[in-house]
Every structure is written in C-alpha cells, then in structure tokens.
Amino acid sequence: MVAVISWGYFIRDLIVLLLSLAIIVVMALIGRNAKNNMGFKYFSRVFDMVILTFVLVAIAQTIGVLLRTTILGSNQTFYTIRSVLLVIAAIFIFLSSFLIYLPFGRGRYMVVPLATEPAENLKYGGYWGSLDEVYKAFVLLSKRYRLPAMAVSREPPEVFRGKLGLKLVPVLWISKVNKEGSVNPTRLPYLLNYLEGFLEATNMDKVILIDCIEYLILENGEEAILKFITSLKDLTSINRGILLVAIDKNAVDKRVFNFIKSEFSEVSELMKTLAS
C-alpha cells in the first residue's frame, strides 16, 4: 500500500507540479496566437524554451512527489535525477529571460511608434446605419483610405472578408463556438479591452465595425450593450477612431434605437464628409 512519508514536502511538490502543468496547458492553448503576434521566429523559439522549462519542472516535481511516498522512498538515484532536471530548468529560464532582451540591446529590434497625420475632413466618434450603409463605409475607409480596421461580426472571418472583398482585415467572430479567433458574446469586458488595445496601439486614424448589436443584446441585455457601445464610442473619439454600428431599427426596442440615435451620428454624414 502506498503511503506518504513526508506530508509537508509532498504537498509542496504537488502544488508546484499542478501549477507547472497548468502553465504548460495554458501556453499550449495560446501558443499559436502568441507566436503569430510575436511576428519573429526568434521570439517563437524563446516561447518554446519557456514551455520546455516548465515541462522539465513538471517531470522533476512528479519525481519529487513520488519521493515523498513509499513508491520511491529515499531513492538517491531519483534525488539526483530530480536535482539535475531542476538545474537544467533554472538554466533555461535564465537563458529565456536573457534572450528576450538581447536583440533589443544589440539593436537588432526596436520599438518604433507608428503615427500619421490626422485626416482633416474626418470626424472621430460613433456612426450608425443600416447594414449595407455601414459595410460600404467600412470598405471605403479600410480599402481606399487605408485605415487600420477591425471588425466585430457574427460572420466567421473568412466569410466576412469574402463578402466585403477584403483580404487582411482582422475579424473578431462573436460566437459561442470554441474556435480560434472567436469571442463568446458574453465576454464584454474582454471585447472592450481588446478593442481598446487596437485603438491605442498606433497614433493613426482607424475604424471599427460592429454588425451584431442585436445578437449582443440578446446575449447580454440592453443595458449592458448600451454601456458597452457608449464606452467604445468614447474610446474611439479620444484615440482617432471611427466606430461604425450596423442596426436594424425594426429588430431592437424603440428605446435602444433612440438612445443610439442620440449618441451616434448617422453614417450618411460620414459618407458626405468623405465625398467632399
């Protein structure tokens, strides 16, 4: 029968083991997105080194847990193996931390802020309109005016871009389907934080499209969505952004529609400005 020899060390090693496994799982889940956002293979290799570090720690702690029981007891060979694994893991974590900063110290990479002069005829803030009107304005701003663009849509990214004749515009797919690039409709704080990051990333004119207000209201309620789009509109106003909201007045409550009309300008005004 298996028995624990030292409960204090057993619990300590078990906690470290569970934390290491949790980190490995999280890093594996976010790995593809993280590497894509890093942009350079160099940083992707450092990311892999960090995962390997926690794999070594997990193996060492598994041995540690077993050493605190009658399974391995005080087997000196496994004590040695565990110590070697922890030393290697410590070296890897030191190297990964050092390698992250090394390219910047050598001048190979540098953080360069992106900025453009603001368009003279562009009024920042929120605009509402029918789906067709909003799509037309979004395509005009992202293709002809070359504004950095982000779409929040019920359509999967490939379908959305294909429908509008776009190729690269990032799309946040609002769906309960657990797939890469999808966002659960109830994660409003995450969605707002993500879009805020997009708005603040560069000192340039930019545009955000939302074509699924009705669905968001269905999943979150009217009050939550009115607060959400109002906050997002304020963020676009102070960060050189344009927020385009598609809305069907026959599909929402009259109070909701009147509120959006009072807070947002009509997209037709934006189109007139762009045409002048």
N, C-alpha and C positions, 0 to 999 in steps of 0.2 A: 504493500500500500504506500502511495506517495504521501510524504509528509513535508511540511515546511520547516526548515532548520532555523532560519532567522527571519522573523516576520518583518522587522524594520527594513532590512536590506531588500527583502522580497518585494515589499510594497513600493519602495523607492525605484527599483529596477523595472517593475511592472508599469509604473506611471510613465517613466521615461520611454519605455518600449511603446506604450499606447500613443504617446504624443508623437513619437517618431513615425509610427505607422500612419497617424492622421495627417502629418505633414507630407508624407510620401503620396498619399491618396489625393490630397488637395493639389499638390504640384503636378501630379499626373493628369488630373482633370483640367487644370488651367494651362497645361504645358503648351499646347498648340497655339492658343491665343497669345500667351505670353511671348513665345518665340516670334510670332508674326509681328507683335507690337515692338519687340526689341529691334527688329529690322536687320541686324547684323549677325552672321553666323558665329562670330567671336563670342558675343554675349549668350547665344544659344548654347555654346559649349560650356560656358560658366554655369548656366542654368542646369545642364545635365550633371555637372560636377557636384552641385549642391544636392541634387537628388541622390547621387551615388553616396555622398557623405551620410545622408540620413538612412540609406539602406545599410551601410556599414554599422551605423549606430544601432539600428534595429536588430541586426544579427548579433551584435555584441551584447545588447540588452536581453535578447532571448536566451543567450548562454548565461547571462547574469541571473536571470530568473530561475533557470534550471539549477544553477549552482547553489541557490538558496533552498533547494529541496533535496530530497534523498535520491532524485534521479541522477544528478551528477555529484552531489555532495561537495566535497572539497577537492575535487579533481584538479591537480595543479596544471595539467596539460591544458585544460579548458580555461583556467585562470589566465594562463599565458596567451592563449589564442584571443581571448576577450581583450586583454590589455593591448595586444598588437593591433587589433581592429580599431580600438578607440584612439590609439595614437595616429593611425593612418587617417581616421575620420577627422581628427583635430588638424592634421596637416592639410587635408583637403579643404576644410572650412577656412583655414588661414589663407590658403592659396586663392580660393574663390573670392574672398573678400579683397585680397590684394589685386587680383586680376581685373576686378570690376573697375578700379580706379586707375590702373596702369595706363591704358590707352589715352585717357584724358591728360595724365601727367606728361606723357610723351608727345602730346599734341596731335595724336592720330585722329581723335574725335573731339569735337567741341559742340557745345550747345549754342546754336545760333537762333536768336528770336526772329520769327517771321513777321513782317509788317508791310502793309501797303497804305498808300494814301486813301482816305475815305472818298467814296463817290459823292460828288457834290449834289446830285439830284436824288439821293437815296434817303428815305426817312425810316429810321430804325424803329422796331416795335412789332406789334402783332397785327395780322390781317386775317379776315375770314372771307369765305366764299364757297361756292359750290365746288364739288369735287373736280369737275373739268376746269374751272377757273383757277383753282389752286394748283392743279397739276401743270397747267400752262405756264403760270408764273414761276413755278419751281424749276421747270425745264429751262425757261428763259434765263433765270438767274444762274443756274448751275452750268449751263452749256454756253450760252452766248456771253454772259458776263463773267464766267469762270469763277463764281463764288464757291468757296468751300461749302459743301452741302451735307446734310444729314436728314434721313427720312425715318419717321416712326410710322409703321404701316402694319395693317392686318395681312398684307401680302408677303409671302416669302421673298427674300432679297432678289433671287433670280427672276421671279415673276414680276416683281415691282419694276426692276430695271428694264426688263424686256418690254413691258407695257409702255414705258415712257421713253424708250430708245436711249437709255443710259447704260454705261458700262462699269463705272467705278464707284459711283456714289454709295457710301455705306448706308445700310438699312438695318434698323432695329425692328425685328419681326415680333410684334406683340402677339404672343400665343402661349397657350398652356402646354404645347408640345415641347418636350425637353430636348432641344437640339441646339447645336452651336449657332450663335447669333440670335437666338430667340430670347425674349424677355417676358416673364409672366406679367399679365396685365395688372396684377395687384401690387407689384413692386414699384410703386410710385416714387418713394424716396430714392431708390437706386436709379430709376429712369431720370429723375430730375438731376441727380448728382452726375450722371453720365453726360447728359446734355450740357450741363454747366461746364464740365471739363472740356467739352468740344468748343463751347463759346469762348472760354478763357485761354485756350491753347495758343491762339495766334491773335495778333493785333491787325485783323483783316475784317472786311465785310464778309458776312456768312449768312447762310439761310438754313432753317429747319422746317420740315414739313410734318404735319400730323394729319393723317387721313382716317383716324379710327376713334374719334371722340365719342361716338355713340357706343361703341363697344367698351371703351374705358369707363363710361358712365354706368353701363350695365354691370360691370365687374366691381366697381368701387363706390358707386353712388354719386349723385350730382354734386354735393358739397365738396367732396374730396377732389373731384376733377376740376371744378371751378377754381379752387385754391391752387391746384397744380398748374393749370394753364396760365393763371394770373402771375404766379411766381416765375414761370418760364418766360412769360412776356416781359416781365421786369428785367430778367437776366439778359434777354436779347437786346433790350433798349440800352443797357449800360455797357454791352460788350459788342457793339457794332453788328448786331444781328437782326435778322428778319424772321419772324415766326409766322408760318402760313398754316391756318387751321381750316380744314375742309369740314363743312357742317351742312346737314340736311335739316332745314327748319321744320320739316314735317315729321322728322324722326326723333326730335327732342322736345322736352317740355318748353312751353312758351316762356317761362321764367328764365330758363337756361339760355334760350336763344336771345332774349332781350338783354341778358347780362353780357353775353359775348358781343352783341352789337354795341353795347355801351363802352366796353373795354377795348375792343379791336376796331380797326378801320376796315373798310371794305377793300377787297383785293383789287377791285376795279380802279381804285385811286392809285394803287401802286403801279398798275399797268399803264395808267395815263402818265405817271411820273417817268416811267422807263421809256415811254414813247416820245417824251418831249426832248 
